[in-house]
Amino acid sequence: MKHFLLILLSLILPLEVVALDVNKKFGAPTAEEMSMTVYEDDPEAAAVILYSHTEAKFEQVGESNFGIVYKVKERIKILKPEGIEQGDVKVVFYDPAKETRDERVSRIKATSYNLEGGKVVSSKMTNDLKSKERINDKYCQVKFSIPNVKVGSVIEYEYERHSDYYFTISDWYAQSQEMPVFYTEYTLVIPAWFNFHVENSGIILLDQDVDITSFTFATSKGSATVQAGVNKFFGSRLPVVKDDDWVYCVEDFLTKVVHDLNWIEFPNSGRRSFTTTWEKVDSVLMQDEDFGKFYKMNNPLAKEQAALNLPDTLPVKERTARLRELLKSNFAWNGNFGIYAVGERKLQKERTANSATLNFALRSMLRDANIQAYPVVMSRRTRGRLPQLHPSGESLNTMCLQVIGEDGEPFYIDAAAPGCPVGVLPDNLLVERARVIRGENSAEWVDLTHVSSGQISSFSRGMLSADGRLEGTRDVDYHDNSSVVFRRNFFTTKDSTDFVQKIANRNKVEIEEYHVSDVKGYGPVVRENIRFSRSCENDGEHIYLNPFLFADMESPFKAEERVLPVEFPYAVRERHVIQIDLPEGYEVEELPQSIQVKMTDGGMNCRIMTSLAGRKLNIQISYNRQSMLYPNEYYPSLRDFWSKLESKCNEMIVLKKIQQ
C-alpha cells in the first residue's frame, strides 16, 4: 500500500497547478512560473502566455516627419511537447519593394529559462538564430529561434517594429489562436496633433485607462512639447480562440483594439481630415480605372452573343443563365477574388481572370441583352465584416452582380462561382452588408444573408426481411445552395467511388447502386438515387433496427462550452420521408416516439413524426433553419437542441418474434 501511495504521489505532484501573480519584470521568471506544469484555466493548454505588453508610440523621424514604434515583450510557459514550437517566432512586417516608406524590425532579444539541478539556467539567443526573408512584394518576416526550449521552459522575447506609416496604427489583438493568455496589456501614446478613433472590441472587452503625457520633438530652433493621450488596455485570463468550421473569420470576434485616423493638425497648418464616407468610397471606385472604366466595359463576347440570338421574350433569369454559360465556356475563373478588373486584351489572351473581371464581363453581356445589372462590392465572410463606423475601400475584396428581373425584383449572381445556379450566391458571399454601385452618385446597402438558401427533400423506402436484412432505395433532390454544396463535395472528393463509399460509411449501409444527375453545370437541382442494404442485429427473437435512414443528425457541438459564436452557411429547409415495410411474424415491442425541438430564438426547429400503420412504419423529418448566427450565449441551447436530435436519431425500433 505504501508503494502504491508513493507511485500515486509521484504521478500527481509533477502536475502542479500554481497560483500565478502577474509578473511584469523581464529577465526574472518567478518560482511559480518555473514550477507550474498545468495552466489552471485550461489544463489542456500546451503553452500559455504568462505576460505580454505592447506599446505603440509616435516617434520623430528626421526634422519634419514621424513614425510609429511598436515595442513588444512576451513571456510564455511551455507545458507540453506541442508547445515547444512557440520557441520559433515569426514577425511579419510591411515592406513594399517599390516604396520609400517601409517598416523595420530591430532590437530582438530572446531567452529561455529552465530548471536544472534546482537552479534556473538561462540560454540567450545568438545572432545566428535570426534571419529575414521576403514573403511577397509587400511583406517580409523576421524569424528567430529561442535556444534550449523544452517542456517546462519559460521563454521571453522582445523586439521593436518601426513603421514610417504614422497615419495607420496596426490593430492589436489581445487574444491568441494558439494559447490562452494569463495577462496582457497595451499602451497607446498619441500626440495631440493626431486624432484617431480607437475602439475596444471583441467577445471580451478589455479594461481601459486614459491618461495624459507629453511628447517632445526637435525643431530647427531647438525643441517643442505637445500633450499626448495615453490609452492603456488590460486583459487577464483570456481563453484561447481556435478557428473551427463554425465561424467564418475568427478575427471578427477576437478581443482587440482597432484604430482609424480621423484628422491631423500640425502647428501653423490647417486640419487635414482623413474621415471618409461610403459615398466617398463609391466615388473613388468609380474614378479608379480598374473599376470605373470596367463599369462601361465593352462586351468581350459580342459576336458570340449575337450568334445566340436570344429573344427578349425569354425570362430574365433564363437569358442570364445562357449568357453565363457562354461566358464560362470562353473564360475561366483563376481562383482569385477582387473588385478590380483586368483589361479585355489580357482576358482574351489568358482566357482566365479574377472574380471582378468575370462579373464586369457578364454585366456587359447583360447590358447588350437589355438587362439591368449592377456591381455589388463586399467583404467575403472568410475575410471579415465591413467596418461600420469608419468606411474603407481597402476592406472590399470581392464582388457579384445584382440583376433586375422583369418584375423589378433583383436577384444575384456571381459569374465566378462554380456550381451556383442563377439567383444563388455561394455561402461566402451571404453577408449582412454589401454595397450596390449604380453609378457615379448612386449606391445602396443590401443584406445578402437570405437572398438564397438551401433545400433538401428525400424519400426513402425500405423492406425489412425476417432475417434482419433491410433493402431499399433513396431519392434525394438538392436545391439551390444545397446543390452548390453537393457539387463542391462531389468534385473535391478524390473520385466518385470514394464519394459513394463515404456516404455508405457515414450511414452504415452498403450501396448497391448509385446515380447522380445534373451534378455538372449550374442547374438549380441535383438529383441522387441510391439502392442500399443494411444488416440489422437479430438474436433470433428480436430484430433491432435504426429506422432513421440517412438522417445525418449527429451533433457537431460536443464541447460543453464555446468562446466563439456559431455561424451557419445559409438558411435551409429539409423534408425527409422514410417508409419501411416490417416483416410478417414480428410485432413492434419498442417504437421511437415523435418529438419536436425548437431553438429559443425561433430561428431553428425540427419535428420528427413516427407512426405505424399495420406493418408499415412511417417517419417524417422536417428541419428548418433561418438564423445564420448564434452568439456564444446561445451555445448551451444550441448544444441541447442538437443533442436531443442526435439522441432521437440513435433510437431503435425493436421487433419481437410472435410465438406460434
Residue pairs with C-beta under 8 A, 6 or more apart in sequence:
14 37
15 37
15 38
16 35
16 36
16 37
16 38
17 36
17 37
17 38
17 40
18 32
18 35
18 36
19 32
20 32
20 33
20 36
20 50
20 182
21 30
21 32
22 51
22 182
22 183
22 236
23 29
23 30
23 33
23 50
23 51
23 75
24 51
24 53
26 73
26 75
26 156
26 158
27 111
27 156
29 75
29 113
29 120
29 154
29 156
33 50
33 75
33 77
33 154
34 113
34 115
34 120
34 152
34 154
35 115
36 77
36 79
37 79
37 152
38 79
39 45
39 48
39 77
39 79
39 180
39 182
41 180
41 182
41 237
41 239
42 48
42 180
42 239
42 240
45 79
45 80
45 83
45 179
45 180
45 240
46 78
46 79
46 80
46 81
46 82
46 83
46 179
47 76
47 77
47 78
47 79
47 80
47 82
47 83
47 86
47 178
47 179
48 76
48 77
48 79
48 179
48 180
48 181
48 182
49 74
49 75
49 76
49 176
49 179
49 180
49 181
49 182
49 184
50 75
50 76
50 77
50 154
50 182
50 183
51 73
51 74
51 75
51 182
51 183
51 184
52 72
52 73
52 74
52 75
52 181
52 183
52 184
52 185
53 72
53 73
53 74
53 184
53 185
53 186
53 187
54 70
54 71
54 72
54 73
54 172
54 185
54 186
54 187
55 70
55 71
55 186
55 187
55 188
55 189
56 68
56 69
56 70
56 169
56 170
56 172
56 186
56 187
56 188
56 189
57 68
57 69
57 71
57 187
57 188
57 189
58 66
58 67
58 68
58 166
58 189
58 190
58 191
58 194
58 215
58 228
59 66
59 67
59 68
59 69
59 162
60 66
60 67
60 217
60 218
61 67
61 164
63 218
63 219
63 220
65 164
65 166
66 166
67 162
67 163
67 164
67 165
67 166
68 162
68 163
68 165
68 166
68 169
69 160
69 161
69 162
69 163
70 160
70 161
70 162
70 163
70 170
71 158
71 159
71 160
72 158
72 159
72 160
72 161
73 156
73 157
73 158
74 156
74 157
74 158
75 154
75 155
75 156
76 83
76 86
76 154
76 155
76 156
76 179
77 153
77 154
78 84
78 86
78 87
78 149
78 150
78 151
78 152
78 153
78 154
78 155
79 151
80 151
81 151
83 151
83 179
84 149
84 150
84 151
86 149
86 155
86 178
86 179
87 112
87 145
87 146
87 149
87 153
87 155
88 143
88 144
88 145
88 146
89 110
89 143
89 144
89 145
89 146
89 157
90 141
90 142
90 143
91 105
91 141
91 142
91 143
91 159
91 161
92 135
92 139
92 140
92 141
93 103
93 104
93 105
93 139
93 140
93 141
93 142
93 161
93 163
94 102
94 103
94 138
94 139
94 163
94 165
95 102
95 103
95 104
95 134
95 138
95 139
95 140
96 102
96 137
96 138
97 134
97 137
97 138
98 137
101 164
101 165
102 164
103 161
103 162
103 163
103 164
103 165
104 161
104 162
105 132
105 142
105 159
105 160
105 161
105 162
106 159
106 160
106 162
107 158
107 159
107 160
108 125
108 130
108 142
108 144
108 157
108 158
108 159
109 124
109 125
109 157
109 158
109 159
110 124
110 125
110 144
110 146
110 155
110 156
110 157
110 158
111 122
111 123
111 124
111 125
111 146
111 155
111 156
111 157
112 122
112 123
112 146
112 147
112 148
112 149
112 153
112 154
112 155
113 120
113 121
113 122
113 123
113 153
113 154
113 155
113 156
114 120
114 121
114 123
114 148
114 150
114 152
114 153
115 121
115 152
123 146
123 147
123 148
124 147
125 144
125 145
125 146
125 147
125 157
126 147
129 144
129 145
129 146
129 147
130 142
130 143
130 144
131 142
131 143
131 144
132 140
132 141
132 142
132 143
133 140
133 141
133 143
134 140
135 141
142 159
144 157
146 155
146 157
149 155
163 170
166 194
167 261
167 264
167 274
168 259
168 261
169 188
169 196
169 259
169 261
170 259
171 256
171 257
171 258
171 259
172 186
172 188
172 233
172 256
172 257
173 251
173 254
173 255
173 256
174 181
174 184
174 186
174 202
174 204
174 206
174 233
174 235
174 238
174 254
174 255
174 256
174 257
175 181
175 202
175 204
175 235
175 238
175 239
175 240
175 241
175 254
175 255
175 256
176 240
176 241
177 240
177 241
177 242
177 243
177 250
177 254
178 240
179 240
180 237
180 238
180 239
180 240
181 235
181 236
181 237
181 238
181 240
182 236
182 237
183 234
183 235
183 236
183 237
184 234
184 235
184 236
184 238
185 232
185 233
185 234
185 235
186 206
186 232
186 233
186 257
187 230
187 231
187 232
187 233
188 198
188 230
188 231
188 232
188 233
188 257
188 259
189 213
189 215
189 228
189 229
189 230
189 231
190 196
190 228
190 229
190 231
191 215
191 226
191 227
191 228
192 215
192 226
192 227
192 228
192 229
193 226
193 264
193 265
193 266
193 267
194 261
194 264
195 261
195 262
195 263
195 264
195 265
196 259
196 260
196 261
196 262
197 259
197 260
197 261
197 262
197 389
197 390
198 231
198 257
198 258
198 259
199 257
199 258
199 259
199 389
200 206
200 208
200 233
200 257
201 255
201 256
201 257
201 258
202 253
202 254
202 255
202 256
203 241
203 253
203 254
203 255
203 563
203 564
203 565
203 632
204 235
204 238
204 255
205 255
206 233
206 234
206 235
206 255
206 257
207 233
207 234
207 235
208 231
208 232
208 233
208 234
209 231
209 232
209 234
210 229
210 230
210 231
210 232
211 229
211 230
211 232
212 227
212 228
212 229
212 230
213 227
213 228
213 230
214 225
214 226
214 227
214 228
215 225
215 226
215 227
215 228
216 223
216 224
216 225
217 223
217 224
217 225
217 226
224 267
233 257
235 255
238 255
239 563
241 250
241 253
241 254
241 563
241 564
242 250
243 250
244 564
245 556
246 556
246 557
246 564
246 566
246 567
246 568
247 253
247 564
247 565
247 566
247 567
248 381
248 382
248 428
248 567
249 381
249 382
249 383
249 384
249 385
250 564
251 384
252 384
252 385
253 564
253 565
260 387
260 389
260 390
260 392
261 274
262 273
262 274
262 275
263 271
263 272
263 273
263 274
263 275
264 271
264 272
264 274
265 271
265 272
275 390
276 390
276 391
276 392
277 391
278 391
278 435
278 443
279 441
279 443
280 391
281 391
281 392
281 393
281 396
282 435
282 437
282 441
282 443
283 440
283 441
284 393
285 291
285 292
285 339
285 377
285 393
285 437
286 292
286 295
286 437
286 439
286 440
288 340
290 340
290 341
290 342
291 339
291 340
291 341
291 356
291 375
294 341
294 356
294 357
294 360
295 360
295 375
295 437
295 439
297 341
297 344
297 360
297 361
297 363
297 364
298 344
298 364
299 305
299 361
299 364
299 365
299 367
299 368
300 330
300 331
300 344
300 347
300 348
300 361
300 364
301 326
301 327
301 330
301 361
301 365
302 368
304 326
304 330
305 323
305 326
305 365
305 368
305 369
308 322
308 323
308 326
310 319
310 322
310 323
310 369
312 369
312 370
314 322
315 405
315 406
316 371
316 403
316 404
316 405
316 406
317 405
317 411
317 422
317 423
319 369
319 371
320 366
320 371
320 403
320 413
320 422
321 421
321 422
321 522
323 362
323 365
323 366
323 369
324 362
324 413
324 415
324 422
324 522
325 521
325 522
326 365
327 358
327 361
327 362
327 365
327 415
328 415
330 351
331 347
331 351
331 352
331 353
331 358
331 361
332 351
332 352
333 352
333 353
333 354
333 355
333 358
333 416
333 417
333 418
334 352
334 353
334 354
336 354
336 355
337 354
337 355
337 356
337 380
337 397
337 398
337 416
338 354
338 355
338 356
338 397
338 398
338 399
339 356
339 375
339 377
339 396
339 397
339 398
339 399
340 356
341 353
341 354
341 356
341 357
341 360
342 353
342 354
342 357
346 353
347 353
347 357
347 361
353 361
354 416
355 398
355 399
355 400
355 414
355 415
355 416
356 398
356 399
358 415
358 416
359 375
359 399
359 400
359 401
359 414
359 415
359 416
360 375
361 415
362 373
362 401
362 413
362 415
363 373
363 374
363 375
363 401
366 372
366 373
366 401
366 403
367 373
371 403
371 404
372 403
372 404
373 401
373 402
373 403
373 404
374 401
374 402
374 436
374 437
374 438
375 399
375 400
375 401
375 402
375 436
375 437
376 399
376 400
376 401
376 402
376 412
376 434
376 435
376 436
376 437
376 446
376 448
377 396
377 398
377 399
377 434
377 435
377 437
378 386
378 396
378 397
378 398
378 399
378 400
378 429
378 431
378 433
378 434
378 435
378 448
379 385
379 386
379 395
379 396
379 397
379 398
379 431
380 397
380 398
380 428
380 429
380 431
381 427
381 428
381 429
381 430
381 431
381 567
382 428
383 397
384 395
385 431
385 432
385 433
386 395
386 396
386 431
386 433
387 395
388 433
396 435
398 429
400 412
400 413
400 414
400 415
400 417
400 425
400 429
400 434
401 412
401 413
401 414
401 415
402 410
402 411
402 412
402 436
402 446
403 410
403 411
403 412
403 413
404 410
405 411
411 422
411 423
411 451
412 423
412 425
412 448
412 451
412 452
413 420
413 422
413 423
413 424
413 425
414 420
414 425
414 426
414 429
417 425
417 426
417 429
417 484
418 487
418 488
418 491
419 483
419 484
419 487
419 488
419 491
419 522
420 426
420 484
420 522
421 480
421 483
421 484
421 522
421 523
421 524
422 522
423 451
423 452
423 480
424 452
424 480
424 481
424 483
424 484
424 524
425 448
425 451
425 452
426 481
426 484
427 481
427 484
427 485
427 569
427 570
429 448
430 448
430 449
430 450
430 451
430 452
430 569
430 570
430 628
431 448
431 449
432 447
432 448
432 449
433 445
433 447
434 445
434 446
434 447
434 448
435 443
435 444
435 445
435 446
436 443
436 444
436 445
436 446
437 443
438 444
449 571
449 628
450 571
450 626
452 480
452 481
452 570
453 480
453 481
453 570
453 571
453 572
453 573
454 478
454 479
454 480
454 481
454 482
454 483
454 485
454 570
454 571
454 572
454 573
455 477
455 478
455 479
455 480
455 482
455 572
455 573
455 574
456 476
456 477
456 478
456 479
456 482
456 572
456 573
456 574
456 575
456 576
457 476
457 477
457 479
457 574
457 575
457 576
458 474
458 475
458 476
458 477
458 550
458 575
458 576
458 577
459 474
459 475
459 576
459 577
459 579
460 472
460 473
460 474
460 475
460 549
460 550
460 576
460 577
460 578
460 579
461 472
461 473
461 474
461 578
461 579
461 580
462 470
462 471
462 472
462 473
462 549
462 578
462 579
462 580
462 581
463 470
463 471
463 472
463 580
463 581
464 470
464 536
464 543
464 545
464 580
464 581
464 582
464 583
464 655
465 471
465 583
466 583
466 584
466 585
466 586
467 538
468 535
468 536
468 537
468 538
468 543
468 545
469 533
469 534
469 535
469 536
470 533
470 534
470 535
470 536
470 545
470 580
471 531
471 532
471 533
472 531
472 532
472 533
472 549
472 580
473 529
473 530
473 531
473 532
474 528
474 529
474 530
474 532
474 549
474 550
475 527
475 528
475 529
475 530
476 527
476 528
476 529
476 530
477 525
477 526
477 527
477 528
478 485
478 486
478 525
478 526
478 527
478 528
479 524
479 525
480 524
481 569
481 570
481 572
482 572
483 523
483 524
483 525
483 526
485 569
486 519
486 526
486 528
487 519
487 526
489 499
490 496
490 499
490 516
490 519
493 499
493 502
500 511
500 514
501 511
503 511
503 514
503 530
504 510
504 511
504 532
506 552
507 532
507 549
507 550
507 552
508 534
509 532
509 533
509 534
509 549
510 532
510 533
510 534
511 530
511 531
511 532
512 531
512 532
512 533
513 529
513 530
513 531
514 528
514 529
514 530
514 531
515 528
515 529
515 530
516 526
516 527
516 528
516 529
517 526
517 527
517 529
518 525
518 526
518 527
519 526
536 543
536 544
536 545
537 543
537 544
538 544
540 657
541 656
541 657
542 589
542 654
542 655
542 656
542 657
543 583
543 586
543 654
543 655
544 652
544 653
544 654
544 655
545 580
545 652
545 653
545 655
546 649
546 650
546 651
546 652
546 653
547 578
547 580
547 592
547 610
547 617
547 619
547 652
547 653
548 578
548 592
548 608
548 619
548 621
548 648
548 649
548 651
549 578
549 580
550 576
551 576
551 578
551 621
551 649
553 642
553 645
553 646
553 648
553 649
554 646
554 649
555 639
555 642
555 643
555 645
555 646
556 642
557 566
557 635
557 638
557 639
557 642
557 643
559 639
560 639
561 635
562 632
562 635
562 639
563 632
564 632
565 629
565 630
565 631
565 632
565 634
566 629
566 630
566 632
566 634
566 635
566 638
567 628
567 629
567 630
568 625
568 627
568 628
568 629
568 630
569 628
570 628
571 625
571 626
571 627
571 628
572 623
572 624
572 625
573 623
573 624
573 625
574 621
574 622
574 623
574 624
575 620
575 621
575 622
576 619
576 620
576 621
576 622
577 618
577 619
577 620
577 621
578 617
578 618
578 619
578 620
578 621
579 616
579 617
579 618
579 619
580 616
580 617
580 619
581 615
581 616
581 617
582 588
582 615
582 616
582 617
582 655
583 615
583 655
584 615
585 657
585 658
586 655
586 656
586 657
586 658
587 655
587 656
587 658
588 612
588 653
588 654
588 655
588 656
589 654
589 655
589 656
590 652
590 653
590 654
591 610
591 612
591 617
591 653
592 608
592 610
592 648
592 651
592 652
592 653
593 610
594 607
594 608
594 609
594 610
594 611
595 607
595 608
595 644
595 648
596 605
596 606
596 607
596 608
597 605
597 606
597 607
597 641
597 644
597 645
598 604
598 605
598 641
599 605
599 627
599 630
599 634
599 637
599 638
599 641
600 634
600 637
601 627
601 630
601 634
603 625
603 626
603 627
603 630
604 624
604 625
604 626
604 627
604 641
605 623
605 624
606 621
606 622
606 623
606 624
606 641
606 645
607 620
607 621
607 622
608 619
608 620
608 621
608 645
608 648
608 649
609 618
609 619
609 620
609 621
610 617
610 618
610 619
611 617
611 618
612 618
617 653
630 638
